[in-house]
Amino acid sequence: MTAESGGKRRVLRAIVVGLALALWFSPVPEGIVPAAWRLFALFLSAIVSVVIGAFPILTASVLALAAAVLTGVLAPAKAYSGFANGTILLIVVAFLVARAVVKCGLGERLGQAVVSLFGRSTLGLGYSVFLVDGVIAPAFPSNTARSGVLYPLVLSVAEAAGAGPGEGQHPRLGRFLMFSGIASLTVSSALWFTAMAANPLGAEIARGHGLNIGFGTWLAASSVPTLAAMALLPLLLYKVISPEVRTTPEAPRAARRALEAMGPLRAQEKIVAATFVGMVVLWGAAATLHIDSTAIAFLGLGVLLTTGVLTLGDIAKEGDVLATFIWFAVLFTLSAELNALGFMGYLGERLAGALGGASPLVAGLILVVAYVLLHYLFVSQTAHLLALFGVFLDVGSKLGVRLAPLAFLLLFATNFFSANTPQGSSANLLFAGSGYLSQGDLYRLGALTTAFNLGVYLVVGAPWLLLLSR
Amino acid sequence: MTAESGGKRRVLRAIVVGLALALWFSPVPEGIVPAAWRLFALFLSAIVSVVIGAFPILTASVLALAAAVLTGVLAPAKAYSGFANGTILLIVVAFLVARAVVKCGLGERLGQAVVSLFGRSTLGLGYSVFLVDGVIAPAFPSNTARSGVLYPLVLSVAEAAGAGPGEGQHPRLGRFLMFSGIASLTVSSALWFTAMAANPLGAEIARGHGLNIGFGTWLAASSVPTLAAMALLPLLLYKVISPEVRTTPEAPRAARRALEAMGPLRAQEKIVAATFVGMVVLWGAAATLHIDSTAIAFLGLGVLLTTGVLTLGDIAKEGDVLATFIWFAVLFTLSAELNALGFMGYLGERLAGALGGASPLVAGLILVVAYVLLHYLFVSQTAHLLALFGVFLDVGSKLGVRLAPLAFLLLFATNFFSANTPQGSSANLLFAGSGYLSQGDLYRLGALTTAFNLGVYLVVGAPWLLLLSR
């Protein structure tokens, strides 16, 4: 780190600490209890510190938790309750389980198979990226983990098609394929309940507002607008980027060669495939059969460990999952307790007052658009969801907006606003760092993709959701 | 893996599954509820599978948890409650915090400083191993993590003294130093509440029996017998192993050279030292000031992350801690629920019946000795504690044994029985794998050390504990 960036970080940290102290010691607004106000001071400072880059999210969460407990704002048992939350444990276990798809090679095989079938043209390659991503997505609760499967595939396809970032290397072809990776993740994550870590978290928050969202209800709600976006997005990017090469007859051959080199399905791949199919079937049936989704994930993990597809050595490399577990659990708990202490309701009333007079339809529209634009301030989709989703639901509820459609639109937005900026999701980072896309490309194509998705989910999705929730 | 070991493992797994099914479908003994019996079938099978090597502890735990929830034996909220247990979270966070001591070099510096002061003779070197270990122990809740600091020190001291495992390399000198590492960990872990992961867990279980054990009460109870064992153990090993070399004038010089090469205390080492001193002071005062020990650990982690001593990259390597978190939380919960369902009490009554008629003193003696001998069957100190500690307390209670002394003796035994066998604790593995100690040495010296410790804790410890609990 340079002295300059160290100095800048010190200033940013001073700002955050100053903000926390200023809020903490400012008079408690009428209508809320002091504990709610102090917890808000800690929570907001933690979120702001992440947004402005003063602290990483783990550091900010751990410090906020310690401060909340040591100052007596939260009782220890409440403060740690997030760690035992079934939804959060589901994410943690599914992170570990997803590791097996990458490790056994099944993810790459699936990708090559799709390219061998649909990859004859540049546009077909673009669609194949979306198709592979969409098919594997329900087994990957981490869009970041999924980007780790998708990126090597996109890179090898780009290289096989002769695209490179330099002069005379068909840079627009490479740009099209690479940005298709980022754009695809926005919609594959929105399609499936289990395709992004924040989805089940959001469902958990929505449960607190009386909505019951599971694997099946999510898919029913997301299917129509998301499939529409998936069908149109590759074409839009193709028109806008206009790749130099439009036919790629060599791509299916390269994929077939790669598949031949892989040989027949190995035993480990069969085990992983069977385990995942079993898990997805059980997840789909969980609500009907009254079985616990988290226990299904634990069972899947147990099967993969028993069969030796995953080893203790594999788990030992997953310290990132522990870090995610900790900050997830902490921020989730702080947000939930803020809600339990009445703060979200208070904030909602204030915001509702500002939007007062708007019709429910206009209010809902403003809420969704504002929610998407605010993501320019966030580096984590989950942090954004944790900070704002509950409040926006509250406001919508107060203004008479139909809650189920609003909740789904905000939840889908939590997925598709990832393309706003290169840092809008860690799932973008591999593609953004590939060298095929400039910062200008990333912001321009990101804004375009987000605006297009917003349009599709409002124009196609909103009527569909209103129909479903009748 | 060879085909033979794969075949053997399949047989072992078939045995465990057979055991689980046999217990599950056998008639429920009179006096307990069916859920308790089925949970016992799952818990016992998980423990047996670890003891006989059919499944690693993580796999066994995850499968038992999934089975318990999916069969309806445990409700999801209860089954996952261990993950939010403050004591377990304390261990998880302290594992991460301990990483900083190794990383910044403070652990090695402390070790070299002790050798430079006390390392003039072979016996002095042995004592210095015990001293270093005993001093750093309260900051290391993982005796395994601590062995990772101690082992490089012991190895470099052995090499500096000219000891090697081969002919003409003073093999007995090396054997003495290496086994001192294993022996030292048995007592350093018993000395401090926070020196071994199972200690706070045991205190948590003892709390369920009405005993309140914290940092200060533990130290008061452990100090007299443990310091006696620490004072005598190096001498015993020295007499029994009889090293070829008895004076090592070069060791203090080598240590001083190493210290000079390190230069003055670096900024990171100062931060870590200050953080640890702060944490140990706060832990010591936690009960008096009514502050939460786990929040203190989170604060320490936050400080180390903020100052950059620990980075997100360091945390990313700690997947092992996540695995430990999962199996700890699961086995702890299963054991606690078994207790809550009345099973431990039932088992205690049966065992008490078998020991009926014995005087409280004789009964207490038999319980402690049996508890130690049973560790020959266990590969994990924590699993042993989780399986038997609560039951033995129950039995002792029914037979009129004074509970506080019995609890402390069993808790100290949970630490010192680690030397029984090389696999009796993962903290032994570095020393056992050093090449300086044969399997014969390990079992022979292990039995000697355990028998000696058992004697000291019974002869010196029991009267001291009876005095304290008057």
Interface residues (C-beta under 8 A of the other chain):
Chain A: R13 F55 P56 L58 T59 V62 L63 L65 A66 A67 V69 L70 P76 A77 A79 Y80 S81 G82 F83 A84 N85 G86 L89 V92 I291 D292 T294 A295 I296 F298 L299 L301 G302 L305 T306 L312 I315 A316 K317 E318 G319 D320 V321 L322 A323 F325
Chain B: R13 F55 P56 L58 T59 V62 L63 L65 A66 A67 V69 L70 P76 A77 A79 Y80 S81 G82 F83 A84 N85 G86 L89 V92 I291 D292 T294 A295 I296 F298 L299 L301 G302 L305 T306 L312 I315 A316 K317 E318 G319 D320 V321 L322 A323 F325
